[in-house]
């Protein structure tokens, strides 16, 4: 999502000085040190989810959920340390596989601390973050062979890498990869095989139609792949989401 807290430099003109025998050219630039402090963005998206497990062929379904997205963070110093908070949740879901079955709900929560490394003149930044991730899924009673609470205690450490392009006065974009091994206990976390994990790929781009607004909305495109083993049953969930994000602060 849009983040304008990094240093930026823009070329606004050139000047040539001549003393009769030689001339020199000078660039006139504008440099912003960027903002630091809190940021907040809300989003609304449409997703496509596919769930399956190896316990029964009946435990497979597809649905279209409408999701709410919350992103928050605190940049301690422009271009350096940043604290991130990210939450997703199902607001309303429509079943595609069986219209008689009740839909499941997915929720996730992540928080990370990372370091941003500006590259070049500050328009590009690379960030590496480490934090903790929670994954939830709730279902109706005994639906899909799962209890009502579904998965409510799956969590694990999460590694996040992102790249941002924030040019001064122009459209920006960002791309990120998130990887989190998941388990219901610390003892069963797997860092080697990653057979129980949540892998997420995401991309955001500022929207040109809102260029006159002080805070520019962005479109978010995200793909997720979850593999779990619960009660000795292997589960898989994959999804894609398209959301509109609007920065509030």
C-alpha positions as CSV (number, residue, x, y, z in Angstrom):
1,X,0.0,0.0,0.0
2,X,1.2,3.6,-0.6
3,X,3.9,4.7,1.8
4,X,5.4,8.1,1.3
5,X,7.8,8.2,4.3
6,X,11.1,7.6,2.4
7,X,13.6,10.2,1.2
8,X,13.1,11.4,-2.4
9,X,15.0,13.7,-4.8
10,X,13.6,15.2,-8.0
11,X,15.3,17.2,-10.7
12,X,13.5,20.5,-11.3
13,X,15.9,22.3,-13.6
14,X,19.4,23.0,-14.8
15,X,21.7,26.0,-14.8
16,X,24.7,26.8,-17.0
17,X,27.4,29.2,-15.9
18,X,29.8,30.6,-18.5
19,X,32.8,32.9,-17.8
20,X,33.9,33.4,-21.4
21,X,36.5,30.6,-21.5
22,X,34.6,27.6,-20.1
23,X,31.1,26.7,-18.9
24,X,29.7,24.5,-16.2
25,X,26.3,22.9,-15.8
26,X,24.5,22.5,-12.4
27,X,21.4,20.6,-11.6
28,X,18.7,22.1,-9.5
29,X,17.1,19.4,-7.4
30,X,14.4,19.3,-4.7
31,X,14.9,16.8,-1.9
32,X,12.4,15.7,0.6
33,X,13.5,13.9,3.8
34,X,10.3,12.0,3.9
35,X,7.8,11.6,6.7
36,X,8.1,9.5,9.8
37,X,5.4,8.5,12.2
38,X,2.2,6.6,11.9
39,X,0.4,5.5,8.7
40,X,-3.0,3.8,8.3
41,X,-4.8,2.4,5.3
42,X,-8.1,0.6,4.9
43,X,-9.2,-1.6,2.0
44,X,-12.0,-3.6,0.6
45,X,-11.4,-6.6,-1.7
46,X,-12.9,-9.5,-3.5
47,X,-11.2,-12.9,-3.2
48,X,-11.4,-16.4,-4.7
49,X,-10.7,-19.2,-2.3
50,X,-10.2,-22.9,-2.9
51,X,-10.0,-25.4,0.0
52,X,-9.3,-29.1,0.0
53,X,-8.0,-31.9,2.3
54,X,-7.1,-35.5,1.9
55,X,-9.6,-36.9,4.5
56,X,-12.5,-36.8,2.1
57,X,-13.3,-35.7,-1.5
58,X,-16.4,-34.0,-0.1
59,X,-14.2,-31.6,1.9
60,X,-13.5,-29.4,-1.1
61,X,-15.1,-26.1,-1.9
62,X,-14.7,-22.8,-3.7
63,X,-16.0,-19.5,-2.6
64,X,-15.9,-15.8,-3.2
65,X,-15.4,-13.7,0.0
66,X,-15.6,-10.0,0.3
67,X,-12.8,-9.0,2.6
68,X,-11.8,-6.1,4.8
69,X,-8.1,-5.2,4.9
70,X,-6.3,-3.1,7.5
71,X,-2.7,-1.9,7.2
72,X,-0.9,0.2,9.8
73,X,2.7,1.0,10.6
74,X,5.1,3.3,12.3
75,X,8.3,4.5,10.6
76,X,10.8,5.5,13.2
77,X,13.1,7.3,10.8
78,X,12.8,7.8,7.0
79,X,14.5,5.0,5.2
80,X,15.2,3.0,8.3
81,X,13.3,1.0,10.9
82,X,9.6,0.4,10.5
83,X,7.0,-1.4,12.5
84,X,4.1,-3.0,10.4
85,X,0.7,-4.4,11.3
86,X,-1.6,-6.2,8.8
87,X,-5.0,-7.7,9.3
88,X,-7.5,-9.4,6.9
89,X,-11.0,-10.7,7.5
90,X,-14.0,-12.2,5.7
91,X,-17.0,-9.8,5.7
92,X,-19.3,-11.8,3.4
93,X,-18.8,-15.0,1.4
94,X,-20.6,-16.6,-1.5
95,X,-20.2,-20.4,-2.1
96,X,-19.4,-21.5,-5.6
97,X,-19.2,-25.3,-5.1
98,X,-22.4,-26.1,-3.2
99,X,-25.0,-23.3,-2.7
100,X,-26.6,-25.3,0.1
101,X,-23.5,-25.3,2.3
102,X,-22.6,-22.4,4.5
103,X,-19.4,-20.5,3.7
104,X,-16.2,-20.6,5.8
105,X,-14.5,-17.4,7.0
106,X,-10.8,-16.6,6.9
107,X,-8.9,-14.2,9.0
108,X,-5.2,-13.4,9.4
109,X,-3.1,-11.1,11.5
110,X,0.6,-10.2,11.2
111,X,3.0,-7.8,12.8
112,X,6.6,-7.2,11.8
113,X,9.7,-5.1,12.6
114,X,12.0,-4.4,9.7
115,X,14.7,-2.3,8.1
116,X,14.3,-0.2,4.9
117,X,17.4,0.3,2.7
118,X,17.1,3.2,0.2
119,X,18.8,2.6,-3.1
120,X,20.1,5.3,-5.4
121,X,18.4,8.7,-4.8
122,X,15.8,7.2,-2.5
123,X,13.1,6.4,-5.0
124,X,13.7,2.6,-4.6
125,X,13.7,0.9,-1.2
126,X,14.3,-2.7,-0.2
127,X,12.8,-3.9,3.1
128,X,13.4,-7.0,5.2
129,X,11.0,-7.7,8.1
130,X,10.7,-10.4,10.7
131,X,7.5,-10.9,12.8
132,X,4.7,-13.2,13.8
133,X,1.7,-14.4,11.9
134,X,-1.7,-15.8,12.9
135,X,-4.0,-17.8,10.6
136,X,-7.7,-18.4,11.4
137,X,-10.5,-20.2,9.7
138,X,-14.0,-20.6,11.1
139,X,-16.7,-22.9,9.7
140,X,-20.3,-23.9,10.6
141,X,-20.8,-26.9,13.0
142,X,-19.3,-30.1,11.6
143,X,-19.0,-28.6,8.1
144,X,-16.2,-30.0,5.9
145,X,-15.3,-32.5,8.6
146,X,-14.0,-29.7,10.9
147,X,-15.3,-28.4,14.3
148,X,-17.0,-25.1,14.5
149,X,-13.9,-23.3,15.7
150,X,-12.0,-24.5,12.6
151,X,-8.4,-23.4,12.9
152,X,-8.0,-20.8,15.6
153,X,-4.6,-21.4,17.0
154,X,-2.2,-21.7,14.0
155,X,0.7,-19.2,14.1
156,X,4.4,-18.9,13.4
157,X,7.2,-16.5,12.6
158,X,6.9,-14.7,9.4
159,X,9.6,-13.3,7.0
160,X,8.7,-10.5,4.7
161,X,10.7,-9.0,1.9
162,X,9.4,-6.0,-0.1
163,X,10.6,-3.6,-2.8
164,X,9.0,-0.1,-3.2
165,X,9.3,2.5,-5.9
166,X,8.1,5.9,-4.7
167,X,9.0,8.6,-7.2
168,X,8.2,12.2,-6.2
169,X,5.0,13.4,-7.9
170,X,4.5,10.2,-9.9
171,X,2.8,6.9,-9.6
172,X,4.5,4.4,-7.3
173,X,4.3,0.6,-6.8
174,X,5.5,-2.1,-4.5
175,X,6.0,-5.9,-4.5
176,X,6.4,-8.2,-1.6
177,X,6.8,-11.9,-0.5
178,X,5.7,-13.3,2.8
179,X,6.6,-16.7,4.2
180,X,5.4,-18.1,7.5
181,X,5.7,-21.7,8.8
182,X,2.5,-22.5,10.7
183,X,1.7,-24.8,13.6
184,X,-0.5,-25.0,16.7
185,X,2.5,-25.5,18.9
186,X,6.1,-24.2,18.9
187,X,7.5,-27.7,19.2
188,X,5.9,-28.8,15.9
189,X,7.1,-25.8,13.8
190,X,9.0,-26.9,10.7
191,X,11.6,-24.5,9.3
192,X,13.3,-27.1,7.0
193,X,10.6,-28.7,4.8
194,X,8.1,-25.9,5.2
195,X,5.3,-28.5,4.7
196,X,3.1,-26.4,7.0
197,X,3.3,-22.8,5.8
198,X,1.6,-19.8,4.3
199,X,3.3,-18.3,1.2
200,X,2.0,-15.0,0.0
201,X,2.9,-12.9,-3.1
202,X,1.6,-9.4,-3.4
203,X,1.8,-6.3,-5.6
204,X,0.4,-2.8,-5.2
205,X,0.2,0.1,-7.7
206,X,-1.0,3.7,-7.2
207,X,-4.2,4.7,-9.1
208,X,-3.8,7.5,-11.6
209,X,-7.5,8.5,-11.5
210,X,-6.9,9.9,-7.9
211,X,-3.8,11.9,-8.7
212,X,-5.4,15.1,-7.3
213,X,-6.0,13.7,-3.9
214,X,-3.5,14.4,-1.1
215,X,-3.4,10.6,-0.3
216,X,-3.5,8.4,-3.4
217,X,-5.4,5.1,-3.3
218,X,-3.8,2.0,-4.7
219,X,-4.9,-1.4,-6.1
220,X,-3.7,-4.5,-4.3
221,X,-3.3,-7.9,-6.0
222,X,-2.3,-10.8,-3.8
223,X,-1.9,-14.6,-4.2
224,X,-1.7,-17.0,-1.2
225,X,-0.8,-20.7,-0.8
226,X,-1.4,-22.4,2.5
227,X,-0.4,-26.0,3.4
228,X,-1.3,-27.5,6.8
229,X,-1.4,-30.7,8.7
230,X,-4.1,-30.7,11.4
231,X,-5.0,-33.9,13.4
232,X,-2.9,-35.9,10.9
233,X,-5.0,-34.6,8.0
234,X,-3.2,-32.7,5.2
235,X,-5.0,-29.5,4.2
236,X,-4.5,-27.0,1.3
237,X,-5.9,-23.6,0.8
238,X,-5.1,-21.2,-2.1
239,X,-6.6,-17.8,-2.8
240,X,-6.3,-14.7,-4.9
241,X,-7.5,-11.2,-3.8
242,X,-7.9,-7.9,-5.6
243,X,-8.5,-4.9,-3.2
244,X,-8.8,-1.2,-3.3
245,X,-6.6,0.4,-0.6
246,X,-7.2,4.0,0.7
247,X,-4.6,5.6,3.0
248,X,-6.2,7.5,5.9
249,X,-3.0,8.8,7.4
